[in-house]
Amino acid sequence: MLRSCYRPLERCLGRWSGGGDGLMWHVDLKPHSSGDFSIAVVQANSSLEDQSQVFTSPSATYVGVYDGHGGPEASRFVNRHLFPYLHKFASEQGGLSAEVIKKAFSATEEDFTQLVKRSLAARPQIASVGSCCLVGAISNDKLYVANLGDSRAVLGRRGFEGERSPVVAERLTTDHNVSCEKVRKEVESQHPDDSPVVIYCRGVWRIKGIIQVSRSIGDVYLKKPEFNRDPIFQHFVNPVPLRRPVLTAEPSIICKKIRPQDMFLIFASDGLWEQLTDEATVEIVFKNPRAGIAKRLVEAALQEAAKKREMRYKDITKIEKGIRRHFHDDITVVVIYLDHQKSKFSPTKNQGTVGCISSPMDIFSYNSDEKMENMYEKSFLTKDNQIQAVY
């Protein structure tokens, strides 16, 4: 059932922005079992480190946003392996639960660790690659949200009587980032004999002066002390003295019943939240049409990034990948609408189908291939064919 999640994306499922931003990809609107969803991604790094996917079936909707760091390998690995594990364990245990999600995260982490061990001699840098991991699952009017790292899920709900706004933003996740004092103290309390475990350097707090997030898939060299003693790895990077693991792959998980006032969910990598507040993001979704809403949020984030540099929006879209990372991060956004009347009745034909949309592994390459295909097709269109095509 979930094989489509790790197959190459079919061309018809997503669109690049044509003459606009050549590093953006989006799906304007698709149905899921209890509403619609929209997805958009913009690339800033030389290799896209964000990966994302939405799985739909008559009984469940899964959302995954995976924000890689140190390279794209970990986020791509999670994109291929996590949803199949979710499906496997849910089938074995009679349905979705927090325990099922925890087992899927653990199995994915273990598989990636084994891959690192097998690959270390040929690719020692893979031990320092990791990924944040944000997953949402809707099943039987229940919402599960699990996360590692600082990607974020925010709920937009109708305001209650007495609240000032007609729509209210409710953050569903905790940012596992040591820039947050609570997380910093949590990490320090776990390592009382390893001071300083969190260091302020280059204007931000970092664990061991290296990484800001405290939870992830991968980053094996910060979880397995033996990797730092490996001479192959030592040749690639300065070893980090560890008494015990300083990162964990234990997700924070919440489970809540979906209420009548719950209108939509926003899942996004930290590239969005660096530019927009929870409240501003929810306001944009509430006030605008559904079709293309994820793309609209990405564009709003780029507008903010441009404003900070006193640039025009269209100028930032012309900056090439790699260099563009100096202006903003990779940004992934998935918006899930919750239509309660749809979930109470039998799914329509479209809502009842099983499918999975994954963003391209690399948007620059994807868009370049599509441009070449379009040019190739046009070059074989003769005048006679053009006339026939009109009719």
SEVO-208442 format. One record per residue: residue number from 0; residue in one letter; z, y, x of N, C-alpha, C in turn. Coordinates in pm, whole numbers, plus 50000, padded with zeros to 5 digits. Example, Ala and Ser with C-alpha at 12.3 -4.5 7.8 and 13.67 -1.06 7.14 Angstrom:
  resi  resn    nc3    nc2    nc1   cac3   cac2   cac1    cc3    cc2    cc1
     0     A  50780  49431  51319  50780  49550  51230  50780  49670  51320
     1     S  50708  49775  51285  50714  49894  51367  50787  50003  51290
This chain:
  resi  resn    nc3    nc2    nc1   cac3   cac2   cac1    cc3    cc2    cc1
     0     M  50000  49879  50081  50000  50000  50000  50000  50126  50085
     1     L  50074  50125  50195  50088  50246  50275  49992  50252  50394
     2     R  49894  50161  50398  49801  50164  50511  49727  50296  50520
     3     S  49697  50355  50406  49621  50481  50407  49696  50593  50477
     4     C  49828  50580  50494  49905  50685  50560  49872  50697  50707
     5     Y  49826  50589  50769  49797  50599  50910  49652  50570  50942
     6     R  49566  50579  50842  49422  50578  50866  49376  50718  50897
     7     P  49262  50734  50968  49208  50868  50989  49182  50937  50856
     8     L  49205  51065  50852  49190  51143  50728  49044  51150  50688
     9     E  49016  51121  50563  48881  51136  50512  48848  51284  50498
    10     R  48723  51319  50521  48682  51459  50518  48710  51525  50383
    11     C  48699  51450  50276  48709  51512  50144  48851  51552  50109
    12     L  48950  51510  50185  49089  51535  50147  49141  51671  50186
    13     G  49083  51732  50285  49134  51861  50330  49021  51953  50369
    14     R  49054  52081  50386  48950  52179  50419  48996  52265  50535
    15     W  48900  52302  50620  48930  52403  50720  48893  52538  50661
    16     S  48932  52644  50727  48923  52776  50667  48790  52846  50691
    17     G  48686  52768  50718  48552  52825  50730  48544  52937  50831
    18     G  48496  53052  50787  48480  53165  50876  48610  53234  50909
    19     G  48723  53189  50852  48853  53251  50877  48921  53196  51000
    20     D  49036  53134  50980  49117  53082  51090  49071  52942  51126
    21     G  49007  52928  51242  48956  52798  51284  49064  52699  51325
    22     L  49191  52743  51326  49301  52654  51361  49386  52619  51238
    23     M  49332  52645  51118  49405  52613  50995  49335  52505  50916
    24     W  49416  52421  50852  49368  52314  50763  49455  52315  50639
    25     H  49397  52285  50522  49479  52289  50401  49420  52203  50291
    26     V  49506  52159  50201  49469  52096  50074  49526  52184  49965
    27     D  49441  52241  49882  49486  52341  49785  49580  52284  49681
    28     L  49542  52174  49615  49627  52118  49510  49585  51975  49479
    29     K  49683  51887  49474  49663  51747  49437  49776  51705  49344
    30     P  49753  51603  49259  49860  51558  49170  49953  51458  49238
    31     H  50079  51457  49194  50169  51346  49225  50235  51303  49094
    32     S  50323  51207  49097  50371  51143  48974  50443  51239  48880
    33     S  50500  51348  48930  50571  51440  48841  50532  51585  48864
    34     G  50405  51607  48903  50361  51745  48922  50241  51755  49013
    35     D  50237  51861  49091  50129  51886  49187  50189  51913  49324
    36     F  50105  51903  49428  50150  51943  49560  50037  52013  49635
    37     S  50077  52092  49734  49984  52168  49818  50033  52156  49962
    38     I  49941  52150  50057  49978  52132  50197  49889  52219  50286
    39     A  49946  52274  50392  49869  52355  50487  49933  52346  50625
    40     V  49848  52353  50727  49893  52346  50866  49811  52445  50948
    41     V  49877  52515  51042  49805  52596  51139  49851  52555  51279
    42     Q  49756  52543  51369  49783  52498  51506  49799  52617  51599
    43     A  49901  52610  51685  49920  52712  51789  49919  52651  51927
    44     N  49973  52529  51941  49978  52462  52071  49841  52408  52113
    45     S  49826  52382  52241  49701  52325  52293  49669  52195  52223
    46     S  49771  52110  52204  49759  51991  52120  49855  52011  52003
    47     L  49808  51990  51882  49892  52008  51764  50012  51914  51773
    48     E  50133  51971  51769  50254  51889  51779  50316  51862  51642
    49     D  50277  51939  51539  50320  51910  51402  50233  51800  51342
    50     Q  50294  51707  51270  50223  51610  51190  50288  51608  51051
    51     S  50210  51570  50950  50265  51571  50814  50187  51477  50726
    52     Q  50252  51436  50615  50188  51344  50521  50258  51350  50386
    53     V  50181  51319  50282  50234  51307  50146  50181  51177  50087
    54     F  50272  51090  50046  50237  50962  49982  50268  50973  49834
    55     T  50173  50934  49750  50194  50940  49605  50168  50804  49542
    56     S  50250  50770  49442  50232  50649  49363  50287  50677  49224
    57     P  50265  50588  49126  50319  50614  48992  50472  50623  48989
    58     S  50539  50560  49086  50685  50553  49081  50756  50640  49184
    59     A  50684  50691  49284  50753  50766  49390  50657  50861  49459
    60     T  50714  50965  49517  50642  51059  49603  50722  51076  49731
    61     Y  50657  51056  49846  50721  51076  49976  50655  51194  50047
    62     V  50735  51274  50114  50685  51386  50193  50742  51373  50334
    63     G  50658  51390  50435  50704  51386  50574  50650  51505  50653
    64     V  50739  51575  50723  50700  51683  50815  50765  51652  50948
    65     Y  50684  51636  51053  50732  51592  51184  50689  51695  51289
    66     D  50786  51765  51343  50760  51874  51437  50791  51824  51579
    67     G  50686  51794  51654  50703  51739  51788  50737  51845  51891
    68     H  50792  51800  52004  50815  51889  52118  50795  51809  52246
    69     G  50745  51878  52348  50714  51812  52474  50580  51741  52473
    70     G  50511  51744  52360  50383  51675  52343  50372  51619  52203
    71     P  50254  51569  52164  50234  51523  52027  50266  51376  52003
    72     E  50300  51301  52109  50310  51155  52096  50415  51110  51995
    73     A  50533  51170  51998  50641  51124  51909  50610  51156  51763
    74     S  50563  51276  51735  50534  51312  51595  50420  51226  51540
    75     R  50320  51196  51623  50212  51108  51578  50263  50967  51552
    76     F  50355  50922  51636  50413  50789  51619  50491  50781  51487
    77     V  50574  50881  51460  50651  50885  51336  50557  50887  51216
    78     N  50450  50962  51226  50352  50973  51117  50291  50838  51081
    79     R  50279  50750  51180  50221  50617  51157  50323  50513  51112
    80     H  50449  50528  51151  50545  50420  51134  50654  50442  51030
    81     L  50693  50565  51003  50811  50586  50919  50789  50546  50773
    82     F  50679  50590  50711  50656  50558  50570  50641  50407  50546
    83     P  50568  50332  50631  50565  50187  50611  50703  50123  50615
    84     Y  50790  50173  50702  50928  50121  50705  51002  50157  50577
    85     L  50985  50279  50527  51049  50319  50401  51008  50224  50288
    86     H  50878  50197  50280  50827  50109  50175  50881  49966  50193
    87     K  50882  49918  50315  50928  49782  50344  51075  49764  50303
    88     F  51160  49853  50349  51303  49839  50322  51335  49866  50175
    89     A  51262  49959  50111  51285  49984  49968  51247  49861  49886
    90     S  51139  49793  49925  51097  49672  49855  51200  49561  49873
    91     E  51252  49548  49995  51350  49443  50024  51483  49466  49953
    92     Q  51520  49593  49935  51653  49623  49880  51648  49671  49734
    93     G  51534  49652  49671  51525  49680  49528  51517  49826  49491
    94     G  51473  49910  49582  51456  50051  49552  51502  50141  49664
    95     L  51475  50269  49646  51508  50368  49747  51657  50400  49744
    96     S  51715  50424  49861  51856  50463  49872  51875  50533  50006
    97     A  51992  50594  50024  52023  50658  50152  52023  50554  50264
    98     E  52070  50433  50233  52075  50327  50334  51934  50285  50376
    99     V  51842  50277  50280  51702  50245  50310  51642  50349  50403
   100     I  51667  50476  50373  51613  50584  50456  51671  50578  50597
   101     K  51801  50555  50606  51866  50547  50736  51809  50432  50820
   102     K  51785  50317  50754  51726  50202  50824  51584  50233  50873
   103     A  51507  50305  50792  51369  50340  50831  51369  50433  50951
   104     F  51459  50531  50953  51471  50620  51068  51510  50541  51193
   105     S  51609  50453  51178  51658  50375  51292  51549  50283  51349
   106     A  51473  50218  51260  51366  50128  51305  51256  50205  51376
   107     T  51223  50324  51327  51121  50407  51391  51167  50453  51529
   108     E  51294  50493  51539  51350  50533  51668  51348  50417  51768
   109     E  51386  50299  51721  51389  50182  51810  51248  50147  51857
   110     D  51152  50150  51767  51013  50119  51805  50960  50220  51907
   111     F  50993  50348  51888  50944  50448  51983  51012  50430  52119
   112     T  51139  50394  52119  51210  50368  52246  51145  50252  52320
   113     Q  51107  50148  52247  51040  50034  52310  50904  50075  52367
   114     L  50832  50161  52294  50704  50212  52344  50724  50289  52474
   115     V  50828  50370  52480  50857  50448  52601  50884  50353  52718
   116     K  50961  50249  52693  50991  50153  52800  50865  50087  52853
   117     R  50775  50049  52761  50650  49983  52802  50556  50079  52874
   118     S  50562  50207  52840  50466  50305  52892  50516  50382  53013
   119     L  50642  50364  53051  50704  50452  53150  50630  50455  53283
   120     A  50587  50340  53331  50521  50334  53463  50391  50415  53464
   121     A  50316  50406  53354  50187  50476  53348  50201  50620  53301
   122     R  50299  50645  53213  50315  50779  53154  50463  50816  53151
   123     P  50521  50849  53264  50666  50876  53267  50708  50993  53179
   124     Q  50617  51088  53156  50654  51205  53074  50684  51169  52930
   125     I  50645  51050  52884  50669  51013  52745  50818  51000  52714
   126     A  50900  50980  52818  51045  50971  52797  51105  51105  52757
   127     S  51034  51214  52779  51085  51347  52745  51018  51405  52621
   128     V  50941  51324  52549  50873  51368  52427  50958  51331  52306
   129     G  50968  51422  52209  51046  51392  52089  50987  51462  51967
   130     S  51054  51439  51852  51007  51501  51729  51122  51522  51632
   131     C  51126  51641  51571  51209  51660  51453  51147  51580  51339
   132     C  51225  51549  51239  51177  51460  51133  51241  51501  51000
   133     L  51158  51546  50907  51204  51586  50774  51131  51502  50670
   134     V  51208  51434  50584  51151  51346  50483  51211  51379  50348
   135     G  51125  51387  50247  51170  51399  50109  51115  51283  50029
   136     A  51193  51233  49935  51148  51123  49851  51196  51148  49708
   137     I  51102  51138  49614  51134  51155  49472  51107  51023  49401
   138     S  51210  50970  49335  51196  50843  49265  51298  50838  49152
   139     N  51252  50808  49031  51341  50794  48915  51429  50918  48894
   140     D  51367  51035  48900  51438  51163  48880  51546  51189  48984
   141     K  51541  51118  49095  51633  51143  49206  51555  51198  49324
   142     L  51617  51290  49394  51559  51348  49514  51643  51311  49634
   143     Y  51579  51254  49735  51643  51227  49864  51579  51318  49967
   144     V  51660  51379  50051  51608  51458  50163  51685  51417  50289
   145     A  51610  51379  50391  51669  51338  50519  51607  51420  50630
   146     N  51690  51461  50727  51630  51537  50838  51701  51516  50970
   147     L  51620  51529  51073  51663  51538  51212  51600  51664  51268
   148     G  51679  51752  51327  51621  51871  51389  51625  51992  51297
   149     D  51530  52084  51318  51537  52212  51247  51420  52242  51156
   150     S  51345  52139  51114  51256  52158  50998  51347  52171  50877
   151     R  51295  52225  50768  51384  52262  50658  51321  52233  50523
   152     A  51407  52193  50427  51366  52177  50288  51444  52277  50203
   153     V  51372  52348  50116  51433  52449  50030  51387  52424  49887
   154     L  51482  52428  49794  51453  52410  49652  51443  52547  49585
   155     G  51342  52564  49502  51332  52682  49416  51371  52644  49275
   156     R  51475  52706  49221  51519  52675  49084  51526  52804  49002
   157     R  51523  52787  48870  51539  52901  48781  51680  52957  48794
   158     G  51691  53088  48790  51822  53151  48798  51904  53125  48673
   159     F  52032  53102  48692  52122  53085  48577  52154  53221  48516
   160     E  52207  53219  48396  52246  53343  48330  52349  53416  48416
   161     G  52326  53544  48439  52417  53621  48524  52368  53636  48666
   162     E  52275  53549  48710  52218  53564  48844  52109  53671  48841
   163     R  52097  53745  48949  52009  53861  48950  51861  53826  48948
   164     S  51826  53716  49010  51684  53682  49025  51644  53572  48928
   165     P  51518  53574  48879  51471  53465  48793  51450  53335  48870
   166     V  51445  53342  49004  51431  53223  49087  51530  53232  49203
   167     V  51591  53118  49236  51694  53114  49340  51656  53009  49444
   168     A  51677  53042  49571  51650  52949  49681  51778  52870  49714
   169     E  51767  52738  49715  51878  52652  49756  51835  52571  49878
   170     R  51898  52593  49992  51864  52516  50111  51923  52376  50099
   171     L  51840  52275  50123  51883  52137  50105  51918  52068  50237
   172     T  51884  52129  50348  51903  52065  50478  51989  52152  50570
   173     T  52041  52087  50672  52112  52156  50779  52021  52164  50900
   174     D  52009  52282  50960  51931  52295  51084  52013  52236  51199
   175     H  51967  52124  51254  52036  52064  51369  51989  52135  51496
   176     N  52034  52257  51512  51993  52342  51623  52116  52413  51677
   177     V  52136  52406  51810  52260  52461  51867  52262  52614  51868
   178     S  52157  52677  51816  52167  52822  51793  52265  52850  51680
   179     C  52289  52748  51593  52389  52759  51486  52526  52726  51547
   180     E  52621  52813  51527  52754  52795  51588  52820  52664  51544
   181     K  52803  52628  51417  52863  52505  51367  52810  52382  51440
   182     V  52678  52379  51461  52616  52266  51532  52658  52267  51678
   183     R  52663  52385  51736  52706  52397  51877  52846  52341  51896
   184     K  52938  52376  51806  53075  52326  51816  53081  52175  51793
   185     E  52995  52126  51704  52988  51982  51679  52949  51907  51805
   186     V  52845  51955  51874  52801  51890  51998  52908  51899  52106
   187     E  52971  52014  52120  53075  52033  52221  53195  51943  52195
   188     S  53230  51925  52067  53345  51840  52033  53318  51692  52062
   189     Q  53190  51654  52062  53153  51516  52092  53149  51488  52241
   190     H  53155  51595  52323  53145  51580  52468  53253  51664  52538
   191     P  53381  51635  52509  53488  51717  52567  53498  51704  52719
   192     D  53450  51591  52773  53458  51568  52918  53326  51601  52988
   193     D  53236  51667  52918  53104  51697  52975  53075  51846  52954
   194     S  53151  51928  53022  53138  52073  53002  53066  52138  53120
   195     P  52974  52232  53094  52928  52271  52961  52811  52185  52915
   196     V  52821  52125  52798  52711  52046  52746  52607  52135  52679
   197     V  52651  52250  52626  52559  52348  52567  52562  52473  52654
   198     I  52443  52516  52697  52431  52625  52793  52345  52737  52733
   199     Y  52388  52861  52754  52309  52976  52709  52213  53015  52822
   200     C  52083  52996  52798  51985  53028  52902  51855  53075  52838
   201     R  51787  53165  52904  51661  53222  52856  51676  53278  52714
   202     G  51792  53335  52686  51814  53403  52559  51851  53314  52442
   203     V  51863  53182  52464  51900  53090  52355  51997  52984  52405
   204     W  52069  52923  52311  52155  52810  52344  52072  52682  52351
   205     R  52100  52601  52455  52028  52474  52471  52123  52365  52519
   206     I  52102  52244  52471  52179  52129  52520  52132  52098  52661
   207     K  52229  52095  52753  52200  52073  52896  52100  52175  52951
   208     G  52087  52288  52883  51993  52391  52926  51848  52353  52901
   209     I  51826  52249  52818  51691  52194  52802  51636  52209  52660
   210     I  51714  52167  52561  51661  52149  52425  51754  52212  52322
   211     Q  51697  52269  52219  51777  52336  52116  51823  52243  52004
   212     V  51741  52143  51968  51779  52055  51857  51874  51946  51905
   213     S  51967  51909  51817  52068  51809  51853  52037  51670  51798
   214     R  51934  51660  51714  51894  51531  51655  51743  51521  51655
   215     S  51691  51403  51683  51546  51387  51691  51510  51239  51696
   216     I  51381  51211  51678  51322  51083  51718  51267  51104  51857
   217     G  51293  51009  51948  51245  51023  52086  51343  51095  52174
   218     D  51292  51177  52269  51378  51241  52371  51466  51136  52437
   219     V  51404  51026  52472  51479  50907  52514  51563  50934  52638
   220     Y  51516  51022  52727  51591  51047  52850  51722  51121  52825
   221     L  51738  51180  52705  51863  51246  52670  51953  51157  52584
   222     K  51905  51034  52560  51983  50937  52481  52017  50811  52560
   223     K  51936  50779  52658  51954  50657  52737  51973  50695  52884
   224     P  52097  50696  52933  52123  50738  53071  52041  50662  53176
   225     E  52004  50537  53146  51930  50457  53245  51794  50517  53279
   226     F  51735  50591  53186  51605  50652  53214  51616  50759  53323
   227     N  51728  50828  53328  51746  50930  53431  51765  50870  53570
   228     R  51802  50742  53575  51819  50676  53705  51691  50607  53751
   229     D  51591  50602  53665  51465  50536  53700  51388  50622  53800
   230     P  51353  50568  53917  51284  50648  54019  51148  50701  53973
   231     I  51081  50629  53884  50952  50676  53832  50973  50805  53752
   232     F  51075  50805  53665  51102  50922  53585  51155  51037  53670
   233     Q  51237  51004  53770  51292  51107  53858  51183  51180  53934
   234     H  51075  51109  53962  50962  51172  54032  50893  51274  53942
   235     F  50899  51251  53809  50832  51339  53714  50917  51460  53677
   236     V  51048  51443  53664  51133  51551  53615  51269  51543  53684
   237     N  51338  51656  53694  51472  51656  53751  51565  51576  53660
   238     P  51636  51478  53712  51724  51397  53629  51838  51480  53569
   239     V  51880  51439  53449  51989  51506  53379  52110  51414  53383
   240     P  52219  51452  53451  52337  51364  53455  52400  51350  53317
   241     L  52406  51226  53267  52461  51201  53134  52579  51105  53143
   242     R  52688  51138  53075  52798  51044  53058  52771  50955  52937
   243     R  52706  51014  52837  52671  50944  52714  52554  51020  52651
   244     P  52491  50964  52548  52378  51035  52484  52420  51173  52434
   245     V  52333  51272  52454  52362  51408  52405  52282  51441  52280
   246     L  52188  51355  52242  52113  51368  52117  52130  51240  52037
   247     T  52107  51249  51906  52116  51133  51818  51997  51128  51723
   248     A  51969  51009  51672  51864  50993  51571  51925  50961  51435
   249     E  52052  50995  51415  52120  50974  51287  52086  51088  51193
   250     P  52012  51063  51084  51971  51173  50996  52083  51221  50905
   251     S  52077  51349  50868  52156  51400  50757  52078  51368  50630
   252     I  52146  51312  50530  52078  51270  50407  52153  51325  50286
   253     I  52079  51384  50195  52138  51424  50067  52063  51353  49954
   254     C  52135  51327  49846  52074  51267  49727  52122  51348  49608
   255     K  52029  51392  49525  52068  51471  49407  51975  51439  49291
   256     K  52029  51447  49172  51947  51429  49053  51866  51556  49030
   257     I  51740  51540  48998  51655  51656  48971  51692  51712  48834
   258     R  51722  51841  48830  51768  51907  48709  51653  51980  48638
   259     P  51668  52010  48510  51561  52081  48437  51524  52215  48499
   260     Q  51620  52282  48563  51592  52414  48621  51526  52406  48759
   261     D  51515  52286  48816  51452  52271  48948  51300  52280  48933
   262     M  51239  52378  48999  51097  52408  48976  51005  52355  49085
   263     F  51044  52370  49212  50957  52327  49321  51039  52309  49448
   264     L  50980  52237  49542  51041  52210  49672  50946  52257  49781
   265     I  51002  52313  49887  50923  52356  50003  50975  52282  50125
   266     F  50889  52204  50187  50920  52134  50312  50837  52200  50422
   267     A  50901  52241  50531  50824  52310  50636  50889  52294  50772
   268     S  50805  52296  50874  50854  52297  51012  50913  52434  51044
   269     D  50985  52442  51156  51056  52568  51186  50961  52683  51216
   270     G  50832  52653  51239  50736  52760  51259  50730  52855  51140
   271     L  50750  52802  51018  50752  52888  50899  50881  52968  50893
   272     W  50995  52898  50915  51125  52961  50895  51158  53062  51004
   273     E  51088  53056  51117  51104  53160  51220  51050  53294  51173
   274     Q  50960  53289  51073  50894  53411  51026  50941  53456  50888
   275     L  50979  53363  50802  51012  53395  50663  51150  53341  50626
   276     T  51223  53416  50545  51352  53368  50495  51330  53269  50381
   277     D  51435  53193  50349  51428  53101  50236  51392  53177  50108
   278     E  51457  53292  50088  51438  53370  49967  51296  53425  49955
   279     A  51243  53476  50065  51106  53530  50063  51005  53420  50034
   280     T  51028  53302  50090  50937  53189  50070  50936  53144  49925
   281     V  51054  53130  49867  51065  53089  49727  51002  53193  49635
   282     E  51020  53319  49667  50963  53428  49587  50810  53421  49586
   283     I  50751  53392  49701  50604  53382  49710  50553  53268  49622
   284     V  50619  53153  49629  50576  53038  49548  50591  53069  49401
   285     F  50700  53132  49362  50729  53162  49222  50626  53259  49162
   286     K  50580  53355  49240  50497  53464  49187  50347  53440  49199
   287     N  50305  53329  49258  50162  53309  49282  50110  53180  49221
   288     P  49977  53171  49200  49918  53049  49143  49944  52928  49232
   289     R  49940  52811  49173  49967  52688  49247  49860  52658  49353
   290     A  49734  52666  49311  49626  52626  49402  49630  52710  49530
   291     G  49638  52642  49644  49639  52710  49773  49772  52773  49810
   292     I  49882  52735  49743  50009  52802  49767  50063  52774  49907
   293     A  50043  52653  49960  50091  52623  50095  50017  52708  50198
   294     K  49886  52724  50179  49806  52809  50267  49854  52954  50258
   295     R  49889  52998  50138  49938  53134  50120  50068  53156  50199
   296     L  50155  53055  50201  50279  53067  50277  50253  53073  50428
   297     V  50161  52989  50475  50125  52994  50617  50069  53130  50653
   298     E  49983  53183  50569  49924  53315  50595  50031  53425  50594
   299     A  50130  53413  50504  50239  53511  50502  50320  53506  50631
   300     A  50341  53384  50684  50412  53370  50811  50333  53431  50926
   301     L  50201  53411  50923  50116  53469  51028  50113  53622  51019
   302     Q  50117  53674  50896  50125  53819  50878  50251  53874  50945
   303     E  50364  53804  50928  50490  53846  50990  50482  53837  51142
   304     A  50422  53729  51193  50408  53713  51338  50322  53825  51395
   305     A  50215  53861  51324  50128  53969  51369  50202  54103  51367
   306     K  50279  54126  51262  50352  54252  51247  50451  54271  51363
   307     K  50516  54162  51404  50613  54170  51514  50546  54214  51644
   308     R  50418  54181  51660  50343  54218  51780  50258  54343  51758
   309     E  50275  54407  51641  50196  54525  51606  50047  54495  51613
   310     M  50011  54380  51555  49872  54336  51549  49827  54327  51404
   311     R  49696  54317  51384  49643  54288  51252  49637  54137  51234
   312     Y  49647  54093  51108  49643  53950  51078  49516  53885  51133
   313     K  49401  53948  51109  49276  53885  51151  49265  53872  51302
   314     D  49337  53958  51376  49333  53948  51522  49411  53827  51571
   315     I  49522  53795  51505  49600  53680  51548  49525  53550  51520
   316     T  49440  53550  51415  49365  53428  51383  49251  53402  51483
   317     K  49220  53501  51565  49112  53484  51664  49163  53434  51799
   318     I  49295  53427  51815  49352  53384  51943  49337  53233  51955
   319     E  49296  53185  52071  49270  53043  52088  49399  52963  52102
   320     K  49387  52833  52072  49503  52743  52081  49561  52747  52221
   321     G  49689  52719  52233  49757  52729  52363  49809  52870  52385
   322     I  49720  52965  52400  49760  53106  52415  49831  53152  52287
   323     R  49785  53100  52176  49841  53140  52046  49989  53101  52033
   324     R  50033  53003  52109  50173  52960  52104  50267  53073  52146
   325     H  50217  53171  52221  50300  53286  52261  50326  53380  52143
   326     F  50252  53361  52032  50265  53450  51917  50335  53382  51799
   327     H  50315  53252  51785  50384  53176  51681  50375  53028  51715
   328     D  50455  52947  51645  50457  52802  51665  50355  52736  51573
   329     D  50329  52605  51593  50259  52528  51490  50338  52545  51360
   330     I  50267  52556  51249  50334  52573  51119  50279  52470  51020
   331     T  50370  52396  50958  50334  52301  50852  50413  52334  50727
   332     V  50346  52336  50613  50410  52364  50485  50361  52265  50380
   333     V  50455  52205  50307  50422  52123  50189  50502  52177  50072
   334     V  50433  52210  49963  50500  52256  49840  50483  52149  49734
   335     I  50594  52104  49677  50595  52002  49572  50644  52066  49442
   336     Y  50558  52069  49341  50599  52120  49210  50661  52008  49127
   337     L  50766  52043  49054  50839  51946  48972  50815  51979  48825
   338     D  50727  51902  48761  50695  51923  48620  50768  51817  48539
   339     H  50879  51853  48481  50968  51754  48420  50905  51684  48300
   340     Q  50819  51755  48227  50757  51692  48112  50663  51579  48155
   341     K  50604  51591  48276  50512  51487  48323  50587  51361  48361
   342     S  50706  51377  48421  50779  51261  48470  50838  51178  48356
   343     K  50844  51234  48232  50904  51162  48121  50803  51075  48046
   344     F  50676  51094  48076  50574  51018  48006  50498  50931  48106
   345     S  50413  50846  48053  50331  50762  48140  50240  50851  48223
   346     P  50220  50816  48351  50137  50900  48436  49993  50903  48387
   347     T  49926  51015  48410  49783  51024  48383  49710  50939  48485
   348     K  49581  50927  48468  49502  50844  48559  49518  50888  48704
   349     N  49507  51021  48729  49519  51071  48866  49661  51055  48919
   350     Q  49761  51084  48832  49899  51075  48877  49941  50931  48902
   351     G  49871  50836  48839  49909  50696  48854  49850  50629  48975
   352     T  49762  50695  49046  49698  50633  49161  49788  50638  49283
   353     V  49762  50544  49374  49835  50538  49502  49748  50602  49609
   354     G  49806  50692  49686  49729  50755  49793  49820  50821  49894
   355     C  49762  50856  50006  49839  50924  50110  49748  51022  50183
   356     I  49792  51146  50190  49719  51248  50265  49799  51279  50391
   357     S  49733  51270  50505  49793  51309  50632  49712  51424  50691
   358     S  49779  51519  50750  49707  51628  50816  49634  51574  50938
   359     P  49530  51642  50987  49459  51596  51106  49553  51590  51227
   360     M  49525  51496  51318  49606  51487  51440  49593  51613  51523
   361     D  49474  51674  51520  49451  51798  51594  49350  51881  51514
   362     I  49391  51998  51468  49306  52077  51379  49186  52135  51451
   363     F  49205  52179  51575  49093  52235  51650  48982  52131  51663
   364     S  49017  52008  51699  48916  51902  51714  48854  51867  51579
   365     Y  48937  51859  51476  48889  51826  51342  48788  51929  51293
   366     N  48824  52057  51306  48734  52163  51259  48608  52172  51342
   367     S  48620  52147  51474  48501  52148  51560  48406  52037  51522
   368     D  48459  51918  51490  48376  51805  51447  48305  51838  51317
   369     E  48380  51901  51224  48321  51933  51094  48210  52037  51108
   370     K  48228  52134  51194  48123  52234  51218  47997  52166  51273
   371     M  48017  52075  51368  47903  52005  51428  47831  51920  51323
   372     E  47907  51854  51236  47846  51772  51131  47763  51860  51036
   373     N  47818  51976  51000  47745  52066  50910  47615  52115  50974
   374     M  47623  52149  51105  47504  52194  51177  47401  52082  51185
   375     Y  47450  51959  51207  47362  51843  51220  47289  51818  51087
   376     E  47365  51826  50976  47304  51803  50846  47200  51911  50815
   377     K  47229  52036  50846  47137  52146  50816  47010  52135  50899
   378     S  47021  52086  51022  46905  52079  51110  46802  51979  51059
   379     F  46846  51884  50973  46753  51784  50921  46707  51817  50779
   380     L  46744  51936  50733  46705  51976  50598  46574  52055  50607
   381     T  46461  51991  50577  46330  52056  50583  46313  52148  50463
   382     K  46203  52227  50465  46177  52317  50353  46162  52239  50223
   383     D  46090  52125  50228  46072  52044  50109  46207  51993  50058
   384     N  46289  51948  50154  46421  51898  50116  46506  52009  50055
   385     Q  46494  52130  50110  46570  52242  50058  46531  52271  49914
   386     I  46399  52264  49887  46351  52288  49751  46407  52182  49658
   387     Q  46400  52053  49702  46452  51944  49622  46601  51958  49598
   388     A  46671  52007  49702  46815  52020  49690  46856  52121  49583
   389     V  46770  52223  49565  46800  52323  49461  46799  52259  49323
   390     Y  46709  52163  49307  46694  52098  49175  46772  51967  49171
